[in-house]
Amino acid sequence: MNRKGNTRKLTAGKVAAGIVGVALVTGYFLTGSAGASTQDQKIYQKALDRQTEVDKIGFQEFTLADYPVSMYDGESDYVFYKGEITKREPVLETFAGTVYPVEDHFEVIIPTMERMESVLSLVGGVEGMVTGSGYGQEEQIATIWHEAFHAWQLSNFQILGKSITAKEMDQKEVRKNQFKNEMKGWKKLVLSSDMSAGNIDEIKEAVLEYRELADARRSQMSEQAIAAELQSELTEGTAYYVESNVLRQQKGDREYQTRYIDTLGTYMSGRGSLYRTGMAKCLILDVLAPDWKEQLDFTKSLDELLDEAVK
């Protein structure tokens, strides 16, 4: 794996800003609660307790405890790390989960559960939080793991391309419609009986078909827009894949199906759709190249990994 040392951390800060994205602790934390709510303490501990299950997803040396998790309540940060909770001035005021460079490392930064509930009540919920059974502790835990995956990416790998919003696709109606058709195709392939039946040749043929559609669309795009698309699919698609698996472990197959699989073909502006196409490609790689996560070093796009898998 192409791991990078701490020298990557500060220079990757600009990239981090674009990768945003959504037993009990009594006696465990060495410095007490520092004012953090009991609910947030329980959520963090439950997130840590999922490590063994998350290991089964297959990403090597991806450990939540390696990264500080900061919960922002609108006034202060409560930083959970190595058995301690530290209260500090906020380093980033946020309404959603993100990963952010702090000094020489990356931190997960999310709103506290109370703040998240307050924000959602004001805006009436956001897409992805209302497609299932709402947003609760299980979703907060899945969000923590999603953002921790970004911290792992940025701490250990040279991230492909530049992190910018793929506006070029949104501004061109023809390309938007082309992309919508691609999304439907990837969803159809994930849902198809071929996936469960293990008909590898038919899956490969379908992958080649959808890859040709994508190549034709990208031939009309700038190199910068293509790089942004490929990077977002890779970084956000894999993090969304982790998030979906963590939620599935907690809430079961029906919730996973409703919240993630049934929405794979739903178009969103900006990078939102790329979470879904990225996740779809991860699921297809699970069938075509089951060891793909063991080799992942973020030097190749998901499309390149698929190209290798269909050879």
CORURPE-V258089 format. One record per pair of residues at least 4 apart in sequence whose ideal C-beta (glycine too) atoms are under 6 Angstrom apart, sorted by the first residue. I is the first residue (numbers start at 1). J is the second residue. If there is no record, write none. Layout:
I;J + I;J
This chain:
1;297 + 2;297 + 2;299 + 3;156 + 4;8 + 4;158 + 8;12 + 9;104 + 9;105 + 12;154 + 13;101 + 15;159 + 15;163 + 16;99 + 16;100 + 16;101 + 16;154 + 18;163 + 19;150 + 19;163 + 19;235 + 20;98 + 21;96 + 21;97 + 22;96 + 22;97 + 25;29 + 25;41 + 25;45 + 29;83 + 29;84 + 29;85 + 30;83 + 30;84 + 31;84 + 33;85 + 34;85 + 34;87 + 35;87 + 36;40 + 36;41 + 36;78 + 36;85 + 39;113 + 40;71 + 40;112 + 40;113 + 43;137 + 43;140 + 44;80 + 46;141 + 47;141 + 47;144 + 48;64 + 50;54 + 53;249 + 57;245 + 58;293 + 59;293 + 62;152 + 64;148 + 67;108 + 67;148 + 67;151 + 68;79 + 68;81 + 68;107 + 69;80 + 69;108 + 69;144 + 70;77 + 70;79 + 70;107 + 70;109 + 71;78 + 71;110 + 71;112 + 72;77 + 72;90 + 72;111 + 73;112 + 73;115 + 74;115 + 76;87 + 77;88 + 77;90 + 78;85 + 78;87 + 79;86 + 80;85 + 91;102 + 92;100 + 92;109 + 94;98 + 94;109 + 95;119 + 97;110 + 97;143 + 97;147 + 98;109 + 99;106 + 99;108 + 99;147 + 99;150 + 99;151 + 100;107 + 100;109 + 101;106 + 102;107 + 106;151 + 106;154 + 106;155 + 108;147 + 108;148 + 108;151 + 111;115 + 111;116 + 113;140 + 120;125 + 120;135 + 125;129 + 125;130 + 129;135 + 131;259 + 131;263 + 132;255 + 132;258 + 132;259 + 135;139 + 138;250 + 138;251 + 142;243 + 142;246 + 142;247 + 145;242 + 145;246 + 146;239 + 146;243 + 149;239 + 149;242 + 150;239 + 151;155 + 153;157 + 153;235 + 157;297 + 157;298 + 159;298 + 160;231 + 160;234 + 160;298 + 161;227 + 161;230 + 161;231 + 162;227 + 164;228 + 165;270 + 165;271 + 166;225 + 166;228 + 166;229 + 166;271 + 167;171 + 168;221 + 168;225 + 169;175 + 169;176 + 169;179 + 170;269 + 175;217 + 178;217 + 180;267 + 182;210 + 182;213 + 182;214 + 183;265 + 183;277 + 184;265 + 185;210 + 186;277 + 186;280 + 187;264 + 187;265 + 189;206 + 190;280 + 190;283 + 193;197 + 194;199 + 194;202 + 194;203 + 195;287 + 204;310 + 207;306 + 207;310 + 208;310 + 218;226 + 221;225 + 221;226 + 230;301 + 231;235 + 232;236 + 232;271 + 232;274 + 233;237 + 233;274 + 233;277 + 233;278 + 233;302 + 234;301 + 234;302 + 236;240 + 236;274 + 236;275 + 236;278 + 237;278 + 237;279 + 240;275 + 240;279 + 241;279 + 241;282 + 244;260 + 247;251 + 248;256 + 251;255 + 253;257 + 255;259 + 256;260 + 257;261 + 258;262 + 264;276 + 264;280 + 267;273 + 268;272 + 268;273 + 274;278 + 278;302 + 281;302 + 285;289 + 285;292 + 285;305 + 288;309 + 289;309 + 292;305 + 300;304 + 300;305
